[in-house]
Amino acid sequence: FSLAVAVARAQVQQELSLETSEGSGINISCSHSNIQMGQTIYWYRQLPGREPELLVSAHQGSKELPDIAGQVRVSADRRSSTLWLRRPRR
């Protein structure tokens, strides 16, 4: 299970890997420090052997993601975003 975020023409930094224990939620953070005002933040999921799948696009605030039991939050200054998964799966 691989997650990625992309911001058009913006520099993006994210942890290479994260670990959690079964039954625990996880926060996946991404920095996009030179994002421009009109740019949209996109979070994708890529399962093994499959094409990337768009999870959410966001500009600000937070959005619930009921399909994956999670939430994406964009910081007030839009320089970072976090994907929280309540029950991450392999």
C-alpha positions, 0 to 999 in steps of 0.5 A: 500500500503506497500513498503519494501526494502531488502538487503541480510544479511544487516541491514535495517532501514526504517520509519514505516509509512509516510503521504502525501496529495493528489497530492503531491509526497513522498520520502521513505528512507531506510538506509542500512549502512553495505551494502557490495560492491557486494550486490544488493538493492531491493525495493518491493511493497505489496498491501493488500492481495497480495504477495510482488512484486519486483519494482526494483533492483539497485546497484548505481545511479538512475532508473526511474520507469515509471510503478509506476510514480517514481524513485529510487536513491541510494546514492553515498556511497550506505548506503541509497536509496530513492524511490520517488513516483510522485503520491502515491495511496492508 
